[in-house]
């Protein structure tokens, strides 16, 4: 089932397609909006309903609140229009969180005896997923993102899971190359697109079967919503994902869905500001002797820049680097004034954390993941460099 406007509760028809070559800002501002109706809001408010009037046979799109909701429909259409512009065969499903979306793909596509290839340097929760998959009798193979190392683990696999750029190390792989190799071996390919967002990278255009992301991060950008989504072309894979959502009930609330749709309107403005500031910060950190392991795909000397430049349109808002030791990293974080100490990334307010505090990432004790927000770039760079200076020696 595609997310078409024919499913709208008031029978409104789909808006005309965007003009040929419409820019990202135009798409973000108007994505998913219904046909205008006099005296009604441009973006209808959230529909709070557990059930709908349903006399006679249970036909039509809206029957029960765990299956469909008009507010989801508009949001799903908006995300689909950003992930796969102009492709009418694409279906989008929204979930209660990014992990709900990830789990829906893995557990709906894999059976006992199947093999799946996961990144060894991916999101922190993947090791937990690996344990659960193995308990279900699924073989889990892992390989790092960099150097397209997952190629060597593909034979006989049912599913390849790509995370590019990887979180938190910011390695990039050649998605198209991996997709072609996986398809040649009969494997499905899902790409976690959280760090890139649809404005930075479009996995379906690179050949992937499924694009998955946490909308909690830069897609919605305000740090106040938990959301996830899966986008793919209609067929057995997406039908299985939909069925999994129905069984598990991992659905977003209508208020969260409405807030997410509202937030997408500013996506291009936020992404462009945050990406430009992230590059400025990375360039400023280049010359600091205490900073090692600096990674940002937008830097021309970053190990991933060449591949990223071929497949990404924007390089993201996250910068990672390592300070000499845990104590130095913690002093640095304490000295920051414009950067909040918090996990997650992609919000309008800059955040940073010593990633090793969680214990799930194979990173040095002084490893910092910094998410660049929408502050004035000069102010942010000044604050970071000042904090590095002040953290050089313990306070006396």
matplotlib code that plots the C-alpha trace (Angstrom):
import matplotlib.pyplot as plt

x = [0.0, 1.5, 0.9, -1.3, -3.6, -6.5, -6.2, -6.9, -10.0, -11.6, -11.0, -8.7, -6.6, -2.9, -1.2, 0.4, 4.0, 6.8, 8.1, 11.0, 14.2, 12.5, 15.1, 15.4, 14.0, 10.9, 10.4, 10.9, 8.5, 5.7, 6.3, 3.3, 0.8, -2.8, -4.8, -5.8, -9.3, -10.9, -10.8, -8.7, -5.1, -2.2, -1.1, -4.1, -3.7, -3.0, -5.8, -6.3, -8.3, -8.0, -10.8, -12.9, -16.5, -16.6, -20.1, -20.4, -17.4, -14.0, -12.8, -10.8, -7.6, -8.6, -10.1, -8.1, -5.4, -2.6, -2.9, -3.2, -3.7, -4.3, -1.5, 0.9, -0.3, 0.8, 4.1, 4.9, 4.2, 6.5, 9.4, 8.9, 9.0, 12.4, 13.9, 12.8, 11.6, 9.2, 9.0, 5.4, 6.2, 7.8, 6.1, 7.0, 6.2, 6.8, 7.6, 7.8, 11.6, 14.7, 15.3, 11.7, 12.3, 15.6, 14.1, 11.1, 13.4, 15.8, 13.1, 10.6, 13.1, 15.2, 14.4, 16.2, 19.1, 19.4, 22.6, 22.8, 25.8, 26.0, 28.6, 31.0, 31.4, 27.7, 25.2, 25.7, 22.5, 23.4, 25.3, 22.1, 20.3, 23.0, 22.5, 18.7, 19.2, 21.5, 19.0, 16.6, 19.0, 20.2, 23.8, 25.3, 28.5, 30.2, 32.7, 33.8, 32.3, 35.5, 37.2, 33.9, 35.0, 31.4, 32.0, 34.0, 31.0, 28.2, 28.3, 25.0, 23.7, 20.0, 20.4, 23.2, 22.8, 24.9, 25.4, 27.1, 28.4, 28.9, 28.0, 30.1, 33.3, 32.0, 33.5, 31.8, 31.5, 30.7, 27.0, 26.4, 29.3, 28.0, 24.5, 25.5, 27.6, 24.8, 22.1, 24.4, 24.3, 20.6, 20.7, 18.5, 20.2, 19.1, 20.9, 20.7, 20.5, 20.2, 23.5, 23.1, 19.3, 17.4, 19.0, 22.5, 22.0, 19.3, 20.0, 17.2, 18.8, 22.0, 20.2, 19.3, 16.1, 15.3, 16.3, 15.9, 16.5, 15.9, 13.8, 14.7, 17.9, 18.4, 15.2, 13.1, 16.0, 14.6, 15.5, 11.8, 10.5, 11.3, 10.6, 11.8, 10.9, 11.5, 11.2, 11.2, 9.6, 6.3, 6.7, 7.2, 9.9, 7.7, 4.7, 6.6, 7.7, 4.1, 3.0, 5.7, 4.6, 1.0, 2.1, 4.5, 2.5, 5.6, 3.7, 4.2, 1.7, -0.3, 1.2, 4.7, 3.9, 2.4, 5.4, 7.8, 5.9, 6.0, 9.7, 10.6, 9.6, 12.8, 15.0, 16.9, 17.6, 18.8, 20.9, 22.7, 23.5, 24.6, 26.7, 28.5, 29.2, 30.4, 32.9, 34.1, 34.6, 36.4, 38.7, 39.4, 40.2, 42.7, 45.4, 45.1, 48.0, 45.9, 43.2, 43.8, 41.6, 39.6, 36.8, 34.4, 33.6, 33.4, 37.1, 39.1, 41.8, 39.3, 39.8, 36.2, 35.9, 36.5, 33.7, 31.4, 31.7, 30.4, 27.3, 26.5, 25.1, 25.8, 28.2, 26.2, 26.4, 28.5, 32.3, 34.3, 37.8, 39.9, 41.5, 44.6, 42.8, 39.5, 40.2, 41.1, 37.9, 35.8, 37.4, 36.8, 33.1, 32.8, 34.4, 32.0, 29.3, 27.4, 27.4, 25.2, 26.4, 23.9, 23.7, 22.0, 22.7, 21.2, 19.5, 19.5, 21.5, 25.0, 25.7, 28.8, 29.7, 32.6, 31.2, 33.1, 31.0, 28.3, 30.7, 29.2, 31.5, 35.0, 36.5, 39.3, 38.5, 39.0, 36.8, 34.3, 31.3, 30.1, 26.8, 26.9, 23.8, 22.4, 24.3, 26.4, 29.4, 31.9, 30.5, 30.6, 34.1, 35.3, 33.6, 35.2, 38.7, 38.4, 37.2, 40.2, 42.6, 40.9, 41.0, 44.7, 45.5, 43.4, 41.8, 43.7]
y = [0.0, 3.3, 6.4, 8.2, 11.2, 8.9, 7.6, 11.0, 10.9, 13.8, 12.4, 15.1, 14.4, 14.5, 17.7, 18.1, 16.8, 19.2, 21.1, 19.4, 20.1, 21.5, 22.3, 20.6, 23.7, 23.7, 20.0, 20.2, 23.1, 21.4, 17.7, 15.7, 18.6, 17.7, 19.5, 23.0, 23.2, 26.6, 27.5, 24.5, 24.7, 24.1, 21.2, 19.6, 19.0, 15.6, 13.1, 11.5, 8.3, 4.7, 3.7, 5.2, 5.0, 1.7, 0.5, -2.6, -4.3, -3.1, -1.4, 1.8, 3.1, 3.9, 1.2, 1.0, 3.2, 0.7, 0.1, 3.6, 7.2, 10.2, 12.1, 9.3, 9.3, 12.9, 12.4, 9.2, 10.9, 13.8, 11.5, 9.5, 12.6, 13.5, 10.0, 9.2, 12.3, 11.6, 7.8, 6.8, 3.2, 4.1, 3.3, 4.8, 3.5, 5.5, 4.0, 5.0, 5.3, 4.6, 1.3, 0.3, 0.9, -0.9, -3.9, -4.0, -4.6, -7.1, -9.2, -9.1, -10.2, -12.8, -16.3, -19.1, -20.3, -17.0, -15.0, -11.2, -8.9, -6.0, -3.2, -3.9, -0.1, 0.9, 2.3, 1.3, -0.8, -3.1, -5.5, -5.9, -6.7, -9.1, -11.1, -11.3, -12.4, -15.1, -16.3, -16.8, -19.0, -16.3, -16.1, -12.7, -11.6, -8.3, -6.2, -2.5, 0.1, 1.5, -0.1, -1.8, -4.6, -6.0, -7.4, -10.3, -11.4, -11.5, -15.0, -16.8, -13.8, -12.9, -9.3, -6.7, -3.8, -0.7, 2.3, 5.1, 7.4, 5.1, 6.3, 7.4, 6.9, 8.6, 6.0, 5.8, 2.8, 2.7, 1.9, 1.3, -1.2, -3.1, -3.1, -4.5, -7.2, -8.1, -8.3, -10.5, -12.9, -12.7, -10.5, -7.6, -4.3, -1.9, 1.4, 3.3, 6.9, 8.7, 10.6, 11.8, 12.5, 12.4, 15.7, 14.3, 10.9, 8.9, 5.1, 4.0, 6.0, 4.1, 0.8, -0.1, -2.0, -0.2, 3.2, 3.3, 6.1, 7.6, 10.7, 11.6, 13.1, 15.8, 15.0, 16.6, 18.5, 19.8, 17.0, 16.6, 13.7, 10.0, 8.7, 6.2, 5.3, 2.7, 3.6, 1.0, 0.1, -1.7, -5.5, -8.4, -6.7, -3.7, -5.8, -7.8, -4.6, -3.3, -6.6, -6.5, -3.0, -4.2, -7.2, -5.3, -2.1, 0.1, 3.1, 6.8, 8.9, 11.4, 14.4, 13.2, 12.5, 16.0, 17.7, 15.7, 16.9, 20.4, 20.2, 18.9, 22.2, 23.7, 20.7, 22.3, 25.5, 23.6, 21.1, 23.7, 25.8, 22.9, 21.2, 24.5, 25.0, 21.4, 21.9, 25.2, 23.5, 20.5, 22.9, 24.8, 21.6, 20.5, 22.7, 21.7, 19.5, 17.9, 16.7, 13.3, 11.1, 14.0, 12.8, 14.7, 13.4, 17.0, 17.6, 17.1, 15.1, 12.8, 9.2, 8.9, 12.2, 10.7, 8.1, 10.5, 13.1, 10.6, 9.5, 12.2, 15.7, 17.0, 15.6, 15.8, 17.8, 15.4, 15.8, 13.3, 13.5, 12.2, 14.1, 12.6, 11.0, 10.7, 13.4, 15.9, 15.1, 15.6, 18.9, 20.0, 19.1, 20.9, 24.1, 24.4, 27.1, 26.9, 23.1, 20.9, 17.7, 15.2, 12.1, 12.0, 14.4, 16.6, 19.1, 22.9, 23.2, 21.8, 18.8, 16.8, 13.8, 11.5, 8.5, 5.9, 6.6, 4.3, 1.4, 0.1, 1.7, 0.6, 4.1, 5.6, 7.0, 10.5, 10.1, 13.0, 13.0, 16.5, 17.4, 20.9, 23.0, 26.2, 28.7, 31.3, 29.3, 31.9, 31.8, 28.0, 27.7, 30.3, 28.4, 25.1, 26.5, 28.3, 25.1, 23.3, 26.0, 26.0, 22.2, 21.9, 21.7, 20.6, 23.5, 24.5]
z = [0.0, -1.0, 1.1, -1.4, -0.7, -1.8, 1.8, 3.3, 5.6, 3.8, 0.3, -0.7, -3.8, -3.9, -4.7, -8.1, -8.2, -7.4, -10.4, -12.2, -10.4, -7.3, -4.6, -1.2, 0.6, -1.6, -1.0, 2.7, 3.2, 1.2, 1.6, 2.4, 2.5, 1.5, -1.2, 0.2, 1.5, 2.3, 6.0, 6.9, 8.1, 5.7, 7.8, 9.6, 13.3, 14.9, 14.7, 18.2, 17.6, 18.7, 16.4, 13.6, 12.5, 10.6, 9.7, 7.5, 6.1, 7.3, 4.1, 3.6, 5.1, 8.6, 10.8, 14.0, 15.5, 15.6, 11.8, 10.3, 11.3, 9.0, 10.7, 9.9, 6.3, 5.8, 7.6, 5.7, 2.4, 3.4, 4.3, 1.1, -1.0, 0.5, 0.5, -3.1, -5.0, -7.8, -7.2, -6.9, -6.0, -2.7, 0.6, 4.0, 7.5, 10.6, 14.0, 17.7, 17.6, 15.4, 17.2, 16.5, 12.8, 12.8, 14.7, 12.3, 9.3, 11.0, 12.7, 9.8, 7.1, 9.0, 10.0, 11.9, 9.7, 7.9, 8.0, 8.3, 7.9, 10.4, 10.8, 13.7, 14.2, 14.0, 16.4, 20.1, 20.3, 17.5, 19.8, 21.8, 18.5, 17.6, 20.8, 20.2, 16.6, 17.7, 20.3, 17.4, 15.5, 13.0, 12.1, 12.6, 10.8, 11.4, 9.6, 9.8, 7.6, 6.2, 3.2, 2.2, 4.5, 4.6, 1.1, 2.4, 4.6, 2.0, 0.7, 1.7, 3.6, 3.5, 4.5, 4.5, 7.0, 6.1, 8.3, 6.4, 7.8, 10.8, 14.3, 16.0, 14.0, 10.8, 8.4, 4.9, 2.6, -1.1, -0.9, -4.6, -4.7, -1.7, -3.0, -6.3, -4.6, -2.2, -4.9, -7.0, -4.1, -3.5, -0.4, 0.5, 1.5, 4.2, 4.9, 8.1, 6.8, 10.2, 10.1, 6.5, 6.4, 3.1, 2.1, 2.5, 1.0, -0.8, -0.3, -2.6, -5.5, -4.7, -5.2, -1.6, -0.9, 2.3, 3.9, 7.6, 10.0, 13.4, 12.9, 16.5, 15.2, 12.5, 10.5, 13.2, 14.8, 18.1, 20.5, 21.6, 19.5, 19.4, 15.9, 13.3, 9.7, 7.0, 3.3, 0.5, -2.8, -2.4, -2.3, 0.0, 2.1, 3.0, 3.5, 6.1, 7.8, 7.9, 9.4, 12.0, 13.0, 13.4, 15.5, 17.8, 17.9, 17.7, 16.5, 17.0, 18.8, 16.6, 18.4, 17.8, 14.1, 13.7, 15.4, 13.2, 10.0, 11.2, 11.9, 8.5, 7.0, 8.3, 7.5, 4.6, 6.6, 9.6, 7.6, 5.5, 8.6, 10.7, 8.0, 7.2, 10.8, 11.3, 8.5, 10.0, 13.4, 11.9, 10.0, 13.2, 15.1, 12.4, 13.9, 17.5, 18.7, 21.4, 18.9, 17.2, 15.1, 13.8, 11.5, 9.3, 5.8, 4.5, 5.2, 2.0, 3.8, 5.6, 4.7, 3.7, 1.7, -1.8, -1.4, 0.5, -2.2, -4.8, -2.9, -0.5, -1.2, 2.3, 4.9, 8.2, 11.4, 13.5, 14.1, 16.1, 17.6, 20.5, 23.3, 25.1, 28.0, 29.8, 32.3, 29.6, 27.7, 30.7, 31.6, 28.0, 28.1, 31.5, 30.0, 27.1, 27.4, 24.1, 23.9, 26.0, 27.6, 26.0, 23.9, 20.5, 17.7, 15.0, 17.2, 16.8, 20.0, 19.9, 22.0, 22.8, 24.9, 25.8, 23.9, 26.0, 29.0, 27.7, 27.3, 24.0, 21.4, 20.6, 21.0, 23.1, 26.6, 25.3, 22.2, 21.7, 19.5, 18.8, 17.2, 15.7, 16.1, 14.6, 16.7, 14.9, 13.7, 14.9, 18.4, 18.4, 17.1, 19.6, 22.5, 21.5, 21.1, 24.4, 26.1, 24.7, 26.1, 29.5, 29.8, 29.1, 32.8, 35.8, 37.6, 40.7]

ax = plt.figure().add_subplot(projection="3d")
ax.plot(x, y, z, "-o")
ax.set_aspect("equal")
plt.show()
